[in-house]
């Protein structure tokens, strides 16, 4: 996942459209169910809907972040 790092926040974005993901909401649901990592679909913040990047929080402890990184190594299994 290619990160998009905003300044001054505890969130980072990842562009999943580059992998052919055209529904960020269902992708985030699958990410929770199949990979065990939660992300927020950015389309949830848009009035127009559509699909966009997904948002991860990194305001957690180091051990939790390391585990999330380990789990995200299998994200390729749920890509279209």
Secondary structure as the mmCIF struct_conf table of DSSP 4:
data_model
#
loop_
_struct_conf.conf_type_id
_struct_conf.id
_struct_conf.beg_label_comp_id
_struct_conf.beg_label_asym_id
_struct_conf.beg_label_seq_id
_struct_conf.end_label_comp_id
_struct_conf.end_label_asym_id
_struct_conf.end_label_seq_id
STRN STRN1 UNK A 2 UNK A 4
BEND BEND1 UNK A 7 UNK A 10
STRN STRN2 UNK A 11 UNK A 15
HELX_RH_3T_P HELX_RH_3T_P1 UNK A 17 UNK A 19
TURN_TY1_P TURN_TY1_P1 UNK A 20 UNK A 20
HELX_RH_AL_P HELX_RH_AL_P1 UNK A 24 UNK A 30
HELX_RH_PI_P HELX_RH_PI_P1 UNK A 31 UNK A 35
STRN STRN3 UNK A 40 UNK A 41
HELX_RH_3T_P HELX_RH_3T_P2 UNK A 42 UNK A 45
TURN_TY1_P TURN_TY1_P2 UNK A 47 UNK A 48
STRN STRN4 UNK A 54 UNK A 57
BEND BEND2 UNK A 60 UNK A 60
HELX_RH_AL_P HELX_RH_AL_P2 UNK A 62 UNK A 72
TURN_TY1_P TURN_TY1_P3 UNK A 73 UNK A 74
HELX_RH_3T_P HELX_RH_3T_P3 UNK A 75 UNK A 78
#
